[in-house]
Amino acid sequence: MLKNWLAAGALALTAGMTTTAAFAQTTTVPGEQVGLATGAPLPEGVYAVNTFLYRSNDFNPANAGVDIGINIPILLWSTPWVPLGGRLELAVAPPTVMGFGRGRGATGVRDFTVNVGTFVGGIWAFDLGGNFGVSVLGGAYLNDLDGDRGIVKLNNGVVTNPFGAALGQLSSNTYRLGVAGSYTGDGWNITANLTYNFYDTPGRFENANVIARSILYRPSDALNLDLTATKKFDLFNEGKAKFEFGAIGYGTVNLDTSANSLAFNNRGYFALGGLVGYDFGLFTAQAYVAHYVASDRRAYGNGDVTEGWFRVIVPLYSPTPAAAPAPIVRKY
């Protein structure tokens, strides 16, 4: 059963964001799909999934650091259509990025919120038998529909980012492709998920403030890798394996780190951590924590980062099989 719960989040994290210019990178957040059997097709139905990330950066020069929160709600429809044997799953998600200034006084960065362009996309997932599954994903973050996509300011109102925008990669729609493979036998979820983001570059904030509108932004194409190896256990002899434990890893590689790129001198990072989960019956909850073990930004003080995640998966609807007709009993 937990195989289906995990697969229910197949697109849960297809709508994420990065942090600030210091972490300019892929629009899809590395680690978004950790804990999900994204290669496995879902049973037909409608699912709600919400994932929240809190990123804490240990680097805080002059009390001017910024912690980041990202909330990713998604509505997923696993359709009845199975062309060529692969289940079609459609999703829509409007993520939000929140910045929390850690400084005090006039020079501290203000708290801010950025509404990311809604993600629309789908998955084509195949059951290969033997508890193996593969899927391909395609979609786009419709960032061009958002006019004002966030400006970073100090508490005294001064714009701190010379580019004006908090998240320069939102200057363009983000196009996303992905492929995933999962093994879900005997309570295991062993999944590898590769994601590619690419952009219309250079991009521009057409309806933002004067500073952001006057700059051409050059987001870097990027590759993300999310890895999961967890197992379910029946710890209290309930007759069902409800607890989930395991290891996770994820990271990103920016493909353009030239001087004109938003990912200038920032090749990427990789994080390792652990995950716990529990199937409550009506919903499943997961929590995981990871710390950067490799980062191209470490020399700049941005390598010591810890990320905490929390996710809830709720099935909203599943088709009920038609009841068998009652037998006709005749008396003679």
ROTORNU-150346 format. One record per atom (N, C-alpha, C): x, y, z; residue in one letter. Coordinates in pm, whole numbers, padded with zeros to 5 digits, always signed. Last residue first. Layout:
BEGIN
XYZA
...
end
This chain:
BEGIN
-04005-02120-00767Y
-04087-02192-00862Y
-04188-02278-00786Y
-03853-01814-00721K
-03921-01926-00659K
-04011-01992-00762K
-03539-01682-00795R
-03677-01704-00833R
-03732-01826-00758R
-03310-01436-00751V
-03358-01562-00693V
-03506-01576-00728V
-03041-01293-00896I
-03187-01300-00903I
-03231-01436-00854I
-02769-01137-00722P
-02827-01252-00793P
-02979-01249-00789P
-02682-00799-00783A
-02732-00900-00689A
-02792-01016-00768A
-02390-00704-00963P
-02536-00714-00954P
-02578-00827-00861P
-02118-00555-00789A
-02167-00667-00869A
-02318-00677-00856A
-02052-00208-00811A
-02096-00322-00732A
-02149-00432-00825A
-01764-00070-00963A
-01909-00090-00966A
-01945-00216-00889A
-01507+00072-00764P
-01552-00032-00857P
-01704-00051-00849P
-01460+00414-00745T
-01511+00297-00673T
-01558+00193-00773T
-01172+00605-00803P
-01296+00548-00856P
-01335+00422-00780P
-01074+00824-00546S
-01038+00710-00628S
-01167+00647-00678S
-00958+01128-00407Y
-01063+01054-00478Y
-01002+00935-00549Y
-00752+01218-00250L
-00881+01286-00243L
-00994+01206-00306L
-00487+01116-00051P
-00570+01081-00167P
-00708+01143-00151P
-00221+01311+00054V
-00361+01279+00084V
-00433+01238-00044V
+00082+01358+00209I
+00019+01304+00087I
-00121+01256+00123I
+00311+01595+00327V
+00186+01524+00353V
+00125+01484+00219V
+00644+01661+00442R
+00550+01635+00332R
+00427+01561+00384R
+00926+01858+00510F
+00808+01789+00563F
+00705+01777+00453F
+01280+01905+00558W
+01163+01891+00471W
+01049+01822+00546W
+01567+02105+00603G
+01466+02019+00663G
+01339+02022+00579G
+01909+02146+00540E
+01774+02158+00489E
+01683+02058+00558E
+02200+02337+00599T
+02115+02225+00642T
+01973+02250+00593T
+02518+02429+00485V
+02374+02448+00475V
+02304+02320+00520V
+02798+02548+00422D
+02744+02487+00543D
+02595+02514+00551D
+02869+02696+00193G
+02865+02551+00186G
+02798+02485+00305G
+02915+02965+00174N
+02778+02919+00153N
+02766+02767+00149N
+03166+03076+00182G
+03091+03068+00306G
+02953+03014+00292G
+03305+03056-00045Y
+03239+03185-00022Y
+03153+03183+00103Y
+03386+02800-00056A
+03491+02902-00039A
+03433+03039-00012A
+03146+02668-00114R
+03200+02663+00022R
+03307+02770+00045R
+03026+02646-00355R
+03021+02777-00292R
+03087+02779-00155R
+03024+02390-00433D
+03118+02476-00504D
+03122+02615-00444D
+03003+02138-00193S
+02945+02260-00247S
+03053+02343-00313S
+02911+01852-00015A
+02998+01908-00118A
+02929+02029-00177A
+02729+01810+00176V
+02858+01744+00196V
+02959+01788+00090V
+02466+01970+00335Y
+02556+01973+00221Y
+02688+01907+00257Y
+02226+01758+00489H
+02330+01861+00503H
+02422+01853+00382H
+01878+01693+00551A
+02003+01670+00479A
+02097+01787+00499A
+01587+01525+00661V
+01687+01630+00686V
+01814+01593+00611V
+01235+01466+00633Y
+01374+01431+00609Y
+01462+01554+00625Y
+00920+01313+00676A
+01011+01421+00715A
+01153+01374+00684A
+00585+01243+00576Q
+00728+01216+00568Q
+00805+01338+00616Q
+00266+01091+00606A
+00356+01203+00636A
+00501+01156+00626A
-00040+01007+00450T
+00097+00969+00482T
+00180+01094+00505T
-00384+00954+00545F
-00277+01029+00479F
-00142+00971+00522F
-00543+00763+00650L
-00606+00864+00566L
-00504+00950+00492L
-00303+00609+00746G
-00426+00555+00691G
-00493+00652+00596G
-00059+00703+00817F
-00168+00719+00914F
-00300+00663+00864F
+00253+00596+00773D
+00124+00586+00705D
+00013+00590+00810D
+00545+00786+00805Y
+00443+00704+00871Y
+00314+00712+00792Y
+00907+00824+00784G
+00770+00843+00738G
+00675+00753+00812G
+01228+00975+00756V
+01133+00893+00832V
+00993+00924+00780V
+01556+00995+00615L
+01411+01017+00604L
+01336+00924+00698L
+01876+01168+00601G
+01789+01055+00632G
+01643+01095+00629G
+02141+01276+00376G
+02063+01280+00498G
+01979+01156+00516G
+02347+01493+00176L
+02311+01359+00224L
+02233+01372+00353L
+02393+01693-00121A
+02357+01679+00020A
+02321+01535+00051A
+02591+01892-00336F
+02528+01762-00310F
+02508+01749-00160F
+02600+02163-00581Y
+02621+02104-00449Y
+02559+01966-00443Y
+02753+02393-00821G
+02643+02317-00763G
+02676+02263-00626G
+02908+02595-00933R
+02885+02473-01011R
+02771+02391-00954R
+02935+02903-00944N
+02855+02818-00855N
+02818+02692-00933N
+03027+03112-01102N
+03117+03056-01001N
+03043+02968-00901N
+02704+03213-01178F
+02846+03247-01187F
+02924+03189-01070F
+02440+03166-01234A
+02512+03065-01155A
+02663+03088-01162A
+02365+03360-01407L
+02319+03374-01268L
+02386+03273-01177L
+02643+03442-01626S
+02537+03353-01580S
+02494+03386-01438S
+02862+03581-01704N
+02733+03641-01735N
+02615+03559-01681N
+03081+03421-01638A
+03064+03549-01568A
+02927+03611-01592A
+02964+03076-01627S
+03042+03187-01681S
+03005+03317-01611S
+02850+02836-01575T
+02899+02914-01460T
+02987+03030-01506T
+02617+02624-01679D
+02681+02748-01724D
+02721+02830-01602D
+02508+02409-01552L
+02583+02382-01674L
+02654+02506-01728L
+02503+02308-01217N
+02475+02416-01311N
+02566+02399-01433N
+02380+02032-01059V
+02496+02080-01134V
+02449+02187-01231V
+02266+01919-00739T
+02245+01987-00865T
+02378+02025-00927T
+02131+01654-00527G
+02223+01761-00563G
+02189+01818-00698G
+02079+01412-00263Y
+02035+01492-00377Y
+02135+01604-00403Y
+01979+01126-00076G
+02084+01214-00126G
+02031+01292-00245G
+01886+00924+00207I
+01855+01006+00090I
+01979+01083+00048I
+01786+00626+00382A
+01885+00728+00346A
+01844+00799+00219A
+01510+00544+00608G
+01611+00522+00505G
+01701+00640+00482G
+01188+00419+00700F
+01317+00476+00736F
+01414+00454+00620F
+00850+00409+00795E
+00945+00411+00685E
+01074+00480+00731E
+00573+00227+00926F
+00690+00313+00946F
+00786+00299+00828F
+00388+00035+00848K
+00351+00176+00843K
+00469+00271+00858K
+00300-00266+00742A
+00423-00187+00757A
+00389-00040+00738A
+00063-00444+00928K
+00089-00358+00813K
+00214-00275+00840K
+00025-00571+01161G
-00017-00642+01041G
+00003-00561+00915G
+00132-00458+01377E
-00004-00416+01343E
-00058-00489+01220E
+00376-00473+01520N
+00300-00593+01485N
+00153-00560+01457N
+00515-00239+01534F
+00429-00274+01647F
+00337-00391+01616F
+00661-00205+01300L
+00731-00203+01429L
+00647-00254+01543L
+00695-00294+01005D
+00581-00310+01096D
+00637-00320+01237D
+00854-00074+00771F
+00862-00172+00879F
+00730-00174+00956F
+00998+00006+00452K
+00886+00011+00546K
+00899-00103+00647K
+01292+00184+00348K
+01218+00058+00366K
+01111+00077+00471K
+01477+00373+00097T
+01405+00358+00224T
+01332+00224+00227T
+01658+00560-00080A
+01669+00419-00046A
+01608+00401+00092A
+01678+00800-00341T
+01605+00750-00225T
+01632+00602-00205T
+01798+01095-00498L
+01816+00953-00469L
+01745+00914-00340L
+01801+01323-00762D
+01740+01290-00633D
+01747+01139-00613D
+01979+01555-00941L
+01968+01411-00915L
+01915+01392-00774L
+01950+01804-01196N
+01932+01762-01057N
+01927+01610-01049N
+02110+02027-01411L
+02068+01889-01389L
+02060+01863-01240L
+02039+02334-01591A
+02090+02258-01477A
+02035+02117-01477A
+02112+02650-01743D
+02052+02517-01750D
+02115+02432-01640D
+02114+02958-01571S
+02190+02845-01620S
+02101+02721-01633S
+01978+03275-01677P
+01977+03155-01592P
+02057+03043-01656P
+02045+03576-01723R
+02089+03458-01794R
+02094+03338-01698R
+01865+03877-01773Y
+01908+03770-01683Y
+01942+03646-01764Y
+01905+04212-01837L
+01885+04083-01899L
+01945+03975-01809L
+01750+04490-01679I
+01857+04390-01680I
+01814+04266-01757I
+01539+04656-01647S
+01647+04704-01733S
+01758+04601-01749S
+01370+04544-01464R
+01326+04550-01603R
+01439+04587-01698R
+01498+04581-01222A
+01485+04446-01275A
+01450+04447-01423A
+01475+04865-01204I
+01605+04798-01200I
+01595+04660-01265I
+01199+04918-01214V
+01288+04970-01318V
+01420+04896-01322V
+01008+04617-01132N
+01057+04753-01110N
+01159+04793-01216N
+00823+04426-01386A
+00878+04447-01253A
+00927+04591-01238A
+00735+04340-01630N
+00644+04423-01550N
+00694+04451-01409N
+00947+04189-01745E
+00881+04295-01822E
+00800+04390-01734E
+01234+04079-01672F
+01113+04101-01593F
+01038+04219-01654F
+01385+03857-01910R
+01364+03992-01857R
+01235+03996-01776R
+01655+03636-02019G
+01518+03669-01983G
+01509+03808-01923G
+01864+03524-02297P
+01840+03592-02169P
+01691+03622-02148P
+01674+03223-02265T
+01777+03311-02212T
+01838+03396-02324T
+01441+03021-02154D
+01456+03119-02261D
+01557+03222-02211D
+01590+02720-02008Y
+01526+02851-02004Y
+01530+02921-02139Y
+01569+02400-01833F
+01628+02492-01930F
+01536+02612-01950F
+01643+02127-01620N
+01576+02256-01636N
+01647+02337-01743N
+01604+01787-01565Y
+01675+01887-01645Y
+01588+02011-01656Y
+01649+01526-01330T
+01569+01639-01377T
+01656+01737-01453T
+01624+01193-01232L
+01709+01292-01297L
+01621+01399-01360L
+01603+00979-00964N
+01527+01073-01046N
+01620+01180-01099N
+01577+00658-00831A
+01669+00760-00882A
+01590+00848-00979A
+01477+00462-00553T
+01441+00548-00666T
+01555+00642-00701T
+01342+00224-00373I
+01474+00258-00424I
+01450+00333-00555I
+01166+00132-00122N
+01154+00236-00223N
+01297+00277-00261N
+01049-00185-00002W
+01156-00094-00038W
+01105+00017-00131W
+00858-00378+00046G
+00862-00262+00133G
+00970-00160+00100G
+00888-00561-00166D
+00922-00600-00027D
+00940-00480+00065D
+00953-00327-00435G
+00922-00458-00382G
+00963-00475-00237G
+00999-00103-00593T
+00912-00089-00475T
+00871-00225-00417T
+01220+00092-00773Y
+01193-00045-00730Y
+01116-00036-00599Y
+01214+00332-01040S
+01184+00293-00902S
+01173+00141-00888S
+01338+00609-01225G
+01323+00465-01214G
+01305+00427-01068G
+01271+00892-01434A
+01287+00830-01302A
+01270+00680-01313A
+01334+01202-01591V
+01320+01058-01605V
+01349+00995-01470V
+01222+01520-01720G
+01272+01432-01617G
+01252+01286-01652G
+01223+01868-01799L
+01217+01730-01843L
+01275+01642-01733L
+01088+02193-01808R
+01141+02083-01729R
+01117+01949-01796R
+01145+02536-01840Y
+01098+02413-01904Y
+01167+02294-01838Y
+01039+02837-01709T
+01133+02726-01693T
+01071+02602-01754T
+01017+03167-01840N
+00954+03039-01814N
+01063+02934-01798N
+01238+03406-01685S
+01198+03324-01800S
+01108+03211-01752S
+01292+03519-01448S
+01279+03610-01562S
+01234+03537-01688S
+01344+03345-01251L
+01203+03365-01282L
+01183+03465-01394L
+01611+03359-01199Q
+01568+03255-01292Q
+01420+03266-01327Q
+01642+03555-01003G
+01660+03592-01142G
+01612+03487-01240G
+01490+03635-00736L
+01515+03509-00804L
+01522+03533-00954L
+01472+03903-00664A
+01520+03806-00566A
+01562+03676-00634A
+01586+04165-00879A
+01495+04053-00851A
+01557+03957-00751A
+01807+04352-00881G
+01671+04392-00849G
+01582+04277-00807G
+02070+04315-00918F
+01986+04279-01030F
+01839+04313-01004F
+02177+04376-00673P
+02201+04470-00784P
+02118+04437-00908P
+01992+04351-00387N
+02036+04273-00501N
+02057+04367-00620N
+01896+04537-00207T
+02026+04476-00181T
+02079+04399-00301T
+01739+04846-00194V
+01746+04720-00268V
+01886+04662-00253V
+01642+04982+00116V
+01738+04983+00007V
+01740+04845-00061V
+01482+04979+00340G
+01417+04995+00210G
+01512+04994+00092G
+01591+04915+00578N
+01579+05059+00550N
+01523+05086+00410N
+01607+04643+00566N
+01503+04700+00652N
+01487+04850+00632N
+01668+04580+00214L
+01708+04592+00354L
+01593+04649+00434L
+01507+04360-00023K
+01537+04492+00033K
+01589+04479+00175K
+01454+04194-00325V
+01516+04184-00193V
+01553+04323-00144V
+01151+04138-00492I
+01268+04224-00480I
+01323+04210-00338I
+00937+03950-00702G
+01011+03961-00578G
+01137+04044-00585G
+00807+03950-00949R
+00848+03823-00891R
+00944+03838-00775R
+00550+04078-01115D
+00645+04118-01010D
+00683+03993-00932D
+00410+03911-01311G
+00476+04037-01343G
+00583+04076-01244G
+00380+03591-01423D
+00394+03668-01299D
+00471+03796-01331D
+00400+03471-01664L
+00267+03521-01629L
+00268+03599-01499L
+00654+03371-01680D
+00626+03492-01754D
+00488+03549-01725D
+00648+03127-01544N
+00697+03245-01473N
+00664+03375-01546N
+00527+02857-01540L
+00482+02970-01622L
+00519+03102-01555L
+00719+02582-01574Y
+00683+02682-01474Y
+00650+02810-01551Y
+00623+02287-01750A
+00682+02421-01749A
+00632+02499-01629A
+00701+01943-01850G
+00616+02052-01803G
+00689+02183-01803G
+00732+01589-01823G
+00750+01712-01899G
+00656+01819-01848G
+00881+01274-01746L
+00805+01392-01704L
+00834+01507-01798L
+00860+00921-01740V
+00916+01041-01799V
+00823+01157-01764V
+00938+00627-01547S
+00849+00735-01589S
+00930+00844-01657S
+00923+00284-01448V
+00997+00398-01503V
+00896+00504-01546V
+00946+00019-01205G
+00872+00115-01284G
+00962+00225-01335G
+00930-00308-01064F
+01008-00202-01126F
+00916-00111-01207F
+00799-00532-00973N
+00809-00416-00884N
+00900-00305-00935N
+00767-00703-01186G
+00873-00731-01090G
+00899-00618-00995G
+00677-00455-01434G
+00670-00585-01371G
+00785-00608-01276G
+00684-00200-01521L
+00761-00296-01599L
+00748-00437-01547L
+00459+00046-01554D
+00488-00066-01465D
+00556-00174-01549D
+00526+00383-01638F
+00510+00245-01683F
+00544+00147-01571F
+00398+00710-01686A
+00462+00613-01598A
+00425+00470-01638A
+00433+01027-01762W
+00393+00906-01833W
+00469+00792-01765W
+00316+01329-01620I
+00406+01215-01614I
+00346+01102-01698I
+00297+01690-01671G
+00246+01554-01659G
+00356+01451-01659G
+00211+02031-01587G
+00287+01926-01653G
+00226+01791-01631G
+00267+02351-01463V
+00171+02260-01526V
+00252+02155-01601V
+00328+02575-01197F
+00377+02464-01277F
+00260+02386-01334F
+00304+02926-01180T
+00240+02796-01161T
+00302+02691-01254T
+00581+03117-01071G
+00488+03084-01178G
+00434+02943-01162G
+00583+03193-00719V
+00647+03139-00838V
+00541+03110-00943V
+00578+03465-00517N
+00492+03364-00578N
+00554+03320-00710N
+00779+03537-00248V
+00774+03539-00394V
+00680+03428-00440V
+00831+03739+00035T
+00761+03625-00023T
+00754+03643-00174T
+01063+03836+00297F
+00993+03858+00171F
+00929+03727+00124F
+01216+04027+00555D
+01145+03906+00514D
+01070+03935+00385D
+01506+04228+00477R
+01367+04212+00513R
+01317+04072+00479R
+01830+04207+00606V
+01742+04183+00492V
+01600+04162+00541V
+01970+04475+00806G
+01924+04338+00788G
+01831+04325+00668G
+02030+04737+00852T
+02102+04671+00743T
+02058+04527+00722T
+01880+04825+01069A
+01846+04877+00937A
+01914+04801+00825A
+01841+04531+01283G
+01867+04670+01253G
+01841+04703+01108G
+01970+04205+01213R
+01897+04296+01301R
+01932+04439+01262R
+01930+03916+00995G
+02000+04032+01051G
+01910+04114+01141G
+01799+03720+00867R
+01851+03685+00999R
+01923+03802+01064R
+01501+03715+00680G
+01625+03785+00711G
+01671+03756+00852G
+01366+03472+00501F
+01362+03520+00640F
+01497+03582+00674F
+01162+03428+00218G
+01294+03459+00271G
+01281+03519+00410G
+00973+03186+00047M
+00977+03283+00156M
+01120+03303+00203M
+00795+03094-00241V
+00926+03103-00177V
+00922+03214-00074V
+00545+02870-00352T
+00577+02999-00290T
+00713+02990-00222T
+00385+02709-00636P
+00476+02718-00522P
+00499+02861-00475P
+00116+02568-00757P
+00160+02708-00742P
+00254+02726-00622P
+00058+02309-00988A
+00115+02345-00858A
+00160+02490-00857A
-00089+02027-01142V
-00080+02173-01137V
-00033+02210-00997V
-00064+01733-01350A
-00045+01807-01225A
-00046+01957-01246A
-00148+01402-01455L
-00143+01545-01482L
-00136+01622-01350L
-00043+01102-01589E
-00071+01172-01464E
-00048+01321-01486E
-00101+00807-01767L
-00084+00952-01776L
-00129+01016-01645L
+00065+00494-01766R
-00037+00579-01704R
-00003+00727-01722R
+00134+00297-02050G
+00185+00390-01948G
+00076+00482-01897G
+00038+00142-02257G
+00061+00078-02128G
+00115+00169-02020G
-00016+00303-02470L
+00099+00213-02482L
+00136+00149-02348L
-00198+00509-02252P
-00148+00487-02387P
-00019+00406-02387P
-00409+00507-02038V
-00282+00434-02033V
-00231+00406-02175V
-00627+00703-01846W
-00567+00679-01977W
-00429+00615-01963W
-00741+00786-01613P
-00768+00648-01654P
-00699+00609-01785P
-00487+00982-01435T
-00600+00965-01526T
-00626+00816-01555T
-00426+01126-01150S
-00382+01007-01220S
-00498+00959-01306S
-00376+01449-01080W
-00480+01360-01132W
-00414+01246-01207W
-00279+01651-00814L
-00237+01554-00914L
-00353+01463-00951L
-00184+01953-00691L
-00302+01871-00717L
-00268+01782-00835L
+00040+02076-00445I
+00015+02022-00578I
-00114+01942-00580I
+00245+02321-00286P
+00120+02244-00291P
+00095+02195-00433P
+00522+02395-00142I
+00489+02342-00274I
+00360+02260-00265I
+00719+02645-00001N
+00598+02563+00013N
+00548+02524-00125N
+01022+02716+00144I
+00956+02692+00016I
+00837+02601+00040I
+01231+02947+00311G
+01123+02850+00320G
+01057+02837+00183G
+01561+03032+00404I
+01462+03020+00299I
+01358+02914+00334I
+01754+03289+00566D
+01702+03153+00560D
+01586+03150+00462D
+02022+03502+00510V
+01880+03479+00482V
+01852+03330+00486V
+02250+03730+00682G
+02213+03608+00611G
+02062+03595+00594G
+02358+03937+00821A
+02283+03971+00702A
+02241+03848+00621A
+02540+03951+01032N
+02397+03927+01060N
+02309+03964+00941N
+02790+03960+00914A
+02733+04085+00965A
+02583+04073+00990A
+02720+03659+00747P
+02813+03771+00766P
+02739+03897+00810P
+02651+03370+00795N
+02568+03486+00828N
+02656+03608+00852N
+02621+03039+00716F
+02699+03159+00684F
+02611+03282+00704F
+02440+02841+00745D
+02523+02874+00861D
+02605+03000+00840D
+02117+02853+00635N
+02255+02876+00592N
+02337+02919+00712N
+01849+02642+00609S
+01924+02726+00701S
+02069+02732+00657S
+01543+02596+00462R
+01687+02591+00436R
+01757+02691+00527R
+01263+02402+00463Y
+01326+02513+00533Y
+01477+02496+00520Y
+00991+02303+00259L
+01135+02302+00282L
+01175+02424+00364L
+00704+02105+00226F
+00761+02231+00276F
+00909+02210+00305F
+00450+01983+00018T
+00587+01967+00066T
+00641+02103+00109T
+00149+01816-00030N
+00212+01943+00008N
+00349+01915+00070N
-00086+01683-00251V
+00045+01665-00188V
+00099+01803-00152V
-00373+01508-00335A
-00319+01636-00290A
-00189+01609-00216A
-00504+01325-00611Y
-00421+01330-00492Y
-00380+01474-00463Y
-00736+01111-00767V
-00691+01249-00748V
-00620+01257-00614V
-00692+00816-00979G
-00750+00895-00872G
-00694+01036-00870G
-00540+00501-01044E
-00628+00608-01090E
-00689+00682-00971E
-00218+00452-00896P
-00355+00408-00921P
-00439+00527-00966P
+00083+00560-01066L
-00017+00573-00960L
-00146+00500-00995L
+00393+00398-01152P
+00264+00459-01189P
+00167+00458-01072P
+00716+00485-01032A
+00603+00393-01027A
+00473+00462-01067A
+00915+00675-01017G
+00912+00589-01135G
+00790+00500-01142G
+00888+00797-00774T
+00846+00872-00892T
+00849+00790-01020T
+00830+00747-00487A
+00857+00646-00590A
+00814+00701-00724A
+00987+00981-00276L
+00874+00948-00361L
+00915+00845-00465L
+01214+01056-00143G
+01111+00987-00067G
+00991+00945-00147G
+01275+01349-00332V
+01326+01249-00239V
+01210+01187-00161V
+01201+01553-00490Q
+01137+01424-00514Q
+01191+01313-00428Q
+01348+01779-00406E
+01202+01784-00411E
+01139+01646-00417E
+01620+01778-00430G
+01563+01713-00312G
+01412+01711-00311G
+01648+02093-00584P
+01709+01963-00559P
+01656+01904-00428P
+01368+02252-00718V
+01454+02242-00600V
+01516+02103-00592V
+01369+02392-01032T
+01324+02276-00954T
+01419+02256-00838T
+01545+02588-01125T
+01416+02628-01068T
+01357+02515-00984T
+01898+02586-01062T
+01779+02524-01114T
+01651+02574-01048T
+02027+02899-00934Q
+02043+02763-00983Q
+01912+02717-01046Q
+02167+03098-00688A
+02104+03099-00821A
+02132+02967-00891A
+02234+03146-00429F
+02209+03008-00466F
+02140+03000-00602F
+02262+03417-00417A
+02375+03338-00370A
+02360+03191-00404A
+02010+03507-00491A
+02117+03511-00591A
+02238+03428-00548A
+01818+03259-00308T
+01846+03395-00351T
+01958+03390-00453T
+01680+02971-00384T
+01676+03066-00274T
+01699+03207-00325T
+01448+02796-00597T
+01576+02809-00531T
+01567+02918-00426T
+01148+02596-00598M
+01228+02713-00629M
+01360+02705-00560M
+00911+02362-00752G
+00990+02421-00646G
+01068+02541-00691G
+00732+02151-00856A
+00705+02294-00858A
+00782+02363-00748A
+00745+01887-00833T
+00777+01940-00964T
+00758+02090-00968T
+00690+01743-00610L
+00795+01842-00603L
+00832+01894-00740L
+00491+01569-00667A
+00475+01659-00554A
+00576+01771-00556A
+00459+01384-00855L
+00482+01520-00902L
+00483+01619-00788L
+00438+01159-00695A
+00527+01156-00811A
+00556+01294-00866A
+00306+01095-00465G
+00380+01220-00469G
+00468+01232-00592G
+00210+00845-00501A
+00113+00955-00505A
+00183+01090-00508A
+00412+00674-00449A
+00394+00713-00587A
+00298+00830-00599A
+00362+00646-00179L
+00484+00712-00224L
+00470+00759-00367L
+00119+00513-00187W
+00129+00643-00119W
+00252+00718-00165W
+00188+00281-00321N
+00096+00374-00384N
+00102+00511-00319N
+00358+00168-00134K
+00408+00194-00268K
+00320+00297-00337K
+00197+00123+00077L
+00279+00242+00085L
+00343+00273-00050L
+00083-00121+00000M
+00000+00000+00000M
+00086+00126+00000M
end
